Amino acid sequence: MTSLVKKRALRNRTLVLAEDERERRLAETVRLERPVAAAGLVDRIVCGDLFSCLEFLPDGFIDLVIADPPYNLDKNFAGRRFKSRPEAAYRQWLESWLVPLKRCLKPDASLYVCCDWRSSKVVQAVLEEHYLIRNRITWEREKGRGAKKNWKNCAEDIWFATVSEDYFFDVEAVKLKRRVIAPYRDPSGTPRDWNETAAGNFRMTHPSNLWTDISIPFWSMPENTDHPTQKPEKLVAKLVLASSQAGDLVFDPFAGSGTSCVVAAKLKRRYLGIEIEPDYCALAVKRLARAKEDATIQGFRDGCFWERNSRAGH
C-alpha cells in the first residue's frame, strides 16, 4: 500500500499501516462464503466483493444504510480501478446492488446514498423506483479544483430514502449550534430563540438539507487516511444520529477505510461494513480499535454539531 512508503511531514497525522500489521489487522476481518445469521455479522468488517456477499446476507436485519459507492468517474482505489460508463450502464450497476439489498433492510429502515452532480440524477431515478425518497442533502466539500471555463466543483449530494412511510428521524439530535452575531431580545430583555452563556451567545438551529459546516479530512486530522474519497466523520455522524438509535445496525456496503463503521461504534450503534480492498479493510480495523479508546468526532462536542472552524464553548 502506498501509505507504507510515503514520506510525510512530522506533524502529519494521517493514519497508516505499519509494515508488520497489515496481515494482523486483516485477520480480524471475515469473509462471506455462505449464509450467515445476523448475530454473526454484528460489529464486523467483511473483506470481499459486495456482489458476491449480498446473497449470503440475512433478511430484514439492517436499520440504516450509508452507501458511498464509486461515482461514475475513472477512479483508482489502491490499484483497483472503477471506470466511467454510459449513464444507462451506471444505472444498471446501481440497481444490481440497491435492488437486492432491499431484502436485507427492516421495514422501517433508512438509506443514504452519496454521489456527485453528474451521477445524482441517476441515483435519484433508481431510488425513486425502488424506495421512497425523502430529501436530497447537498454539502459543501470546502475543497475543489478551480476551472478556467466552469464553476469550481465543491459540492456533493446525499440522497435520503426510506423503505416505507414508517421510519425513524431524530431532529433534536442533529441541530447545529450557531453563534448569534446580532442577538434579538424581547421588550423585557429576554433572549428570543437563543441562549446567553459565559462563552457567548448561541442558537440551536434546525438542520437543513444544505450543509456548509463540514471539513474534509486532511493531513493534520487523526481520522485522515490515504483513501481517495474518504468522507468526514462529522458528516456521517449527522446521518447516524438522525436516522438510527443506540443499538441499531448501520450497514456500509462500500466501507472504504471504515468511516461509517467507526462513527457507528463511537455513537453506540452496531455496524457491518463490506470492502473489497484488503488494505482499506486493515485500515478500518485499525480505526475501529482506536475508536474504543477515543470516541471523539471532530466538530461534534457536548451533544452538539458546531460550525466549521469553531471550538466548543468558543
N, C-alpha and C positions, 0 to 999 in steps of 0.2 A: 504494500500500500504506500502511496506517495508520502503520507504523513510520517513515515518512518525515516525518510531520508531528507526531508526539507530542512533547511537551516532557518531558524526563527529568532526573532529578537528576544532579549532576555525577559521582557515584560509580556511576551505573547502567552496568552493563557489557553490557546486552542488545545482541546483535548485530543491526545493521540494515543496510539497503542505502542507500548514498549515492544522491543523486538522479541521478547520471550513470553509475551502474554496473549498473543492473538489466539493460539490454539486453546489455551486455558479458558479464555472467555467464550470461545466457540463451543467448548464442551458443556457450557451451561445453557445452550440453546437446544431446541428439539427439532425433529424432522417429522413431518406428517406423511405417513405411508399407508395408513389405514384409518378407518373411522375412530374418532376419539370422543369420549364423553366430555361435556362442558367442564366438569371438575378437573380434568386433566389438561385443560388449556388455560387455566387461570394464572395470571402473572407469569406468562411465558413469552419468549421470543422464538418464533419458528423461523428457521433458516431454510428457505425454499421458495419455489415459484408459486405465486398465488394461484395460478390457473391449474396447477397440479394439486394444490391443497384444498381448494374450495369444496370438492366432493366429499372430503373427509370431515368437514365441519358439521357439528350437530345443528338441529333445527332450533330456532327461536331462543337463542341464548345471549344475543348481543343487545345492549341497551343504547349504545351510541357508536356511530361510525365516524371517524375522522380520516378522510381519504385525501392524500396529496399525490395523485398519480402523475406520471410523466405528462407534461403538457405536450401539445402536438408540435414539438420542436426537436431539432437534432441536438441531443444532449449526451454527454459522456458521464456515466456513473461508475467511477473507479474502473474504467476499462470496458464496461458493459454499455453499449450504445442503444439509445432509443432514437429511431429515425422518424422524421416528419412524414406524414402521409396525407393523402387527399381527405377532405372533410368527411366524406361518406365512410371511408375506411376507419378514420379515427372514431366516428360514432359507433361503428361495428365493434371496435376494440373496447370502447367504454361499456357497451351493452354486454359484452362477453363476460364481464365480472359483476357489473352493477345488477343485472337481472338475476343470476343465480345466487348472488349474495342475499337477496331479499328473503330467501328461505330461512336464513340464519338469524334474522332480526326478530325481536319481540314485537308484538302488535303495536306497542306504544313507543317504539324506538325512533330516534332521530338520526339524521345523516347530514354531514357536511362534506362538500367536495370542493377542493381548491382548483383554481385554473387561472389562466391569463386572459386578456381581452380577446385573443384570437380564438381560443377554444371555449370561451364562455358560452356562446350561443349553442354549441353542440352539447355541452354538459347540461344546459338548461333543457334542451329538447329531449334528451334521454331521461332526465329526472321527471319532466312533465308527463312523460308517457308511462312511467313505472312507479312513481312516488307522488307525494303531494308537496309542491314547492311552497315554502313559507316566506322566503326572502332571499335577497342577494346582498351579501356584505361586500363592500369594496374597501380595501385597506391600503394605506399609503406605505410603499416599501421604503421610502426615505432615501433610497439609493436608486441609481439607474444611469445608464449611459446616455449622454447627450446625443442629439441628432441634428444635422445641419438642415435637413429638409422635412423634419417632422417634429412632433411634440415629444419631449423626453418621456419615456415609459417608466413610471414609478408607482404603478398601482396594480393590484391583483384582485380577483374576485373569489368569494367563497359562497357556494350555493347551499342554502339551508332547506332541507326537506324532511318529511316525516313519512312513516308508513301509513298512518291513519290520522283521523281527527283527534284521537286521544294521545296526547304526548305531554311530556314534562318540560316546563320552561320556568327558570327562577330568575326573574328580572332583578330582584334585590341583590343577588349575588354578583352581578356584573355591572353595577353602577360605577361611574367614573367620578373620582374625586378631583374637582377642579378648583383652582384658586379664584376667588372672587376679586376682580380688579376694581369694579365700581359697585360697592355694596349698597343695596337699596334697603331702607328701613321704613317701617310703618310710622305713622304720625307719633306713636308712643315711643319710638326709638328702637323697637324690637326688630331684629334682622328678619327680612322677609325671604323665606326659602333658601337660607344659608346659615352656616354656623360660625360663630365668633369664637376663636380659640387663641391661646397664648402663642401658638405657632403661626397664626394667620387666619384669614377668613376663607372658608371653603364651602362649596356646594356639592351635594351628591346629585349627579345628573343621570337621567335615563339613557341607557345605551342606544345608539342609533346604528344604522347599517353602513355608516361611513366612519372608518377608524383612522385617526391621524396620530395616535399615541404609541405606535409600535416601532421598536428599534430592531433592525435586522441584526442577527448575531454577527459579531466581528471579533477580531483577534484578542481584544482585551477582556472579553466576556467568557467566563468559565464554561458556559453552555456551548460555546462555539466548537464546531468540528470542521473537517475538510469536506463534508458533504456539500455538493454544489447548490442544492436547493433547500437547505435546512430552514425550517420555519421557526420563528421565535417562540420560546416557552410562554411568554405573556400572551401571545395571540391564541395559542392552543388552550391556555388556561381559561380564557373567556368562553370558548366553546364547551369545555368540560364542565365548568361551573354553571353555565346557563342550561345545559341540556342533559345533565345527569345528576344523580345523588350519590352520596357516600356509599360505597359498596357495589355500585353499578359496574358493569363491564364495558370498557372502552376498547373498541377494535380499530386497528390501523392496518389496512391491507397492503400498504406500501410504507413500511415503518421507517425506512432510511436509517438514520443514526439514532432513532428511538425517541424523538421529542414527544410524540403523543403518549407513549407508554410512560416516559419519565414524568410528565406532567400529571398523568392519571395517578401514578404512585404517590407523588407529592401531595395530591389533593384527596388521598384516601379512597381512590377508586381502584377497581381491579382492571387489568389490561391484558390484551393479546395483540401482538404485532407479528406480521409476516414480512420478511425481507429476503430477497433473492441473493443479495451481495454479501458474502461472508464477512468482509472487512467491516461493513456497516453493522452487521449483526453483533460483531465483537464490540464495537464502539457502543452500541445500545446497551449491552450487558454491563459494560464498564460504567456508563452513565447511570444506570439503574442502581448499581452498587453505591455510587456516590450519593444518589438521592436519598438513600437510607440514613446518611449522615448529615445531609444538608438539603432541607426541603424548601429553601427559599426560591422564589421566582422573581427575576428582575422586573420591576415595575408593578409588582403586586405585594403590598405590605399591609399588615393590620386589617386584613379582610377587604382592602380597597384597591382598585386599579388607579394608579396615579398617572398624570400627564407625562408625556415623554420628556426626558431630560430633567426630571424633578425628583427630589428625595422625599420620603415620607416625613411629614412634620416640618418641611422647609419650603 
